[in-house]
Amino acid sequence: MSHKGFQFKEFKVEQDRCAMKIGTDGVLLGAWVDVPEHINSILDIGTGTGIIALQLAQRSDAEVIDALEIEPQAFEQAVENFENSQWADRLYCYHASLQEFVSEIDDKYDLVISNPPYFNDTFKELDKQRAIARHTEELTFKELLEGVTKVLATDGTAAFIIPYKEEIGFLELAQNTNLFPSKISRYRGNINSELKRSLIQLKTKPHTLVQEEFFLEHSRHEYSDHYKSLVKDFYLKL
């Protein structure tokens, strides 16, 4: 997507100072996650541009929507995107790592969500700003899940999007931290391509697991009905 600002149906996201631009993964996660009708607090870990937090502000009446961002320029941009939205009074961004945040904050959240860094051994040539956004060295899946358990409410929900190939290991780590899958959706780019990502929703107690697979496009820019139904409230052209 362009480095320029991106206009959604109910908000605009500037992204010129963020290493990681708005992409399919973040928008899908913000649209896909189950949001209870009566929810009070949400935490977005590694918010980047702030896109997921903004989506959840649009989708819910949560009074508290907090976000974390460690990279300075992305943090500043997320703050500006929040301030320029119609939900500025409900959105707040902390310039902190998850590790710092959980060591200093006692708050518990009904929903914790993250489009986490996941490239372990690729993109090493990227500049430092982009590398922080892409590599698990700054926040491993184990650290992420352990941190989530410290800020998640007793009956809370956590949601993530990760590479499909990482799913089994991620779920094993989740079980070790007493988080259990309630919904998993796996998607592929088109009907003939390999599975690309896993959207995973976790609960603090064992739960009946709902699973599905879908694809994004029939052909270039010809989107599947399932994908369109997920993101239609956000993209102007859908």
N, C-alpha and C positions, 0 to 999 in steps of 0.2 A: 504493500500500500504506500501511498505517497507520504513524503515527509511533511506535507502541508497539513493544515487542520482537517479533521474529518467530521463531517456533519451527520449526526444521527437524527432520528425523528424528533427527539425531545431534548437533545443536548449536543454540544460541539466539543471535540477533543483536539487540542493542539498537541503536536508530538515532535516538533522540530528539535527539541533538546533531549529527547529520550533515545537511548541506545536501541531499545527494542520498540519497534513501531506497532501500531494496532494490527492485529492479525486474527485469523480465523479462530485460533484456540481460545483466546481470551473472551472474545465476543460469544462464542459457543458456550463456554463455561458459565458466563454471566446469565445467559438465556436459559440454559438447561437445568441448572440446580433447582431443586425444590425449595421454595421459600414459603414457610408457614404463613397462614393468614395473619396470625397475631405474633409478630416477632419484634423484639425490642432492640437487639444489638447484633451487629455484624462486624467482622474483622476481615479485611483483605490483605493478605501477606504478599509483599513484593508487588505493589500496585502499579508500578510503571507510570503510564499516562493517567491512571485512575479509572480506566474504562470499566472494569468489573464493578468497582464501588459505585460508579455512576449508574450502571445498569440496575444494580440492586436498589439504589435510591429510587429509580423509576418504578421498579417492580414491587416495592414494599413501603410500609409506613414506619419502618424501624426508626426509632428516635436517635439511635447512635449507630453511625456507620464510620468506623475507624479504618485507617489504612496504614501500612508500613512500607517505607521505601528507603533503602540504604544508599543508593546512588544520588549524590547531591543535586545534579541537574534534573534528574527524573523527579526527585522529591519536589523541587521548586515548581516544575511544570504540573505535577499532580495537584499541588495546592492551588495553582492558578485555575486549573480546569474545574476544581471543586468550587472555588469562589465565583466563577463565572456561570455556574449552573443554577437552576432554580431550587436546588436542594442544599445550598451552601450552609444553611444552619444545621444540617444533619451530618455533614461530611467533615472529617478531620484527618489529616495525614501526619504521622510521626516520622521524623527523620531518624530511623533506628533500625538495627537488625532485629530479627525475631529473638535472638538470644538475649540482646540487651533489653528488649521490651518485656519479655517474660520474667526477667530478673527484677524489674522495677515496678511492674503493674500487677495489681491483684484482680483486675476486672475479669469477668467471665462473659463469653459471647454465645449467643444462641446459634449463630452460624459463623463458621470460620472457612474462608475460601482462599484458594491460591492457584495461580498458574505458575508453578515453580520453575527455577532453572533446572535444566536436566541434561545438558551436553557435558558428559564426563571427559571425553577425549577428542573432541573435534573443535574446530574454530579457534584453535590456540593462537592463530595469527590475528585475531580480532583485537581492536584497541581495548584498553583497560575498562572503559565505561561499558562497552558492549560485552566484554568477557564476564564482568560481574553479573550482568543480566542473564547470561547464557549458561554459566558453569555451576555445577553442584558443589564446587570447592567452597563457595561462600555459604552455602546452606545445603547440606546433604539431605536426602529423603529421611534418614533416621533423625537428624536434628529437627527437621521440619515437623515430623509427626510427634516427636517428644515435646516440642514447643506447643503444638496444637493442643495436646492433652492438658497442658497447664492453663490454657485460657478458654477452653471449651466448657460450656455449661453442662450440668449433669445430664440433661436430656438433649444436648445440642447435636448439631450436624456439621460435618466437615466435608468439603468438596474440593476436588483437584482434577487437573487434566495433565496426563503424562504420556510418554511414548508407550504404545501398546507393548513393545518388547520389554518394558520395565514393569509391567503390571503384576506379574507373579511375585517378584521380589518386593514390590511396594506393598502388596496386600499382606505378605508375611511380616514385614516391618510393622504394618498397622495392627495386626493381631497381637504382636508382641507389646504394643502400647495400649492394648484393650480398646481398639477401634475396629468396628466390624462393618463390612460392606452392606449397604441396603439397596444401592442401585449402581449398575455399571452399564454404560453405553460406549460401544466401540465404533469408531468410524473409519471409513476409507475415503480417499479422494474421489474415486469414481467406482462404478460397479465392478470393474475388472482389476482394480489395484489392490495391493495388500492393505491389511488393517494398519492404520497410522497412529491413532491416538486412543486412549482410554479415558473416559470421563468417569470419575469414581466418587461416589457419595458414601460417607462413613457415619456410623452412629456409635454412641457410647455403650450400647447393649446389642447382643446378637439380634439379627433382624432378618425377616424374609427377604431374600435377594431377588431383585428384578433386573433382568439383563436384556440387552438388545444390540443389534448391529444396524448401521445405516451408512449411506454414502452421501457425499455432498453434491456431486455433479453428474448428470448424464453425459454431458460434453461441456466444453469450455463455456462458462457463464450460463449454462442451462442447468439450473439447480433442481435437486430432488424436492419433492413435496415435503418430505420429512424435515429436511434442512430449512426450507422456507418457513415451515410452521414454527420452528424453534426461534428463528431470528427476525420474523416479520415485524415485531414491535419496535425494532431498532433501525434496520436499514431502510433508507428512503426509497430505494428502488424495488423493495419487496412488499 
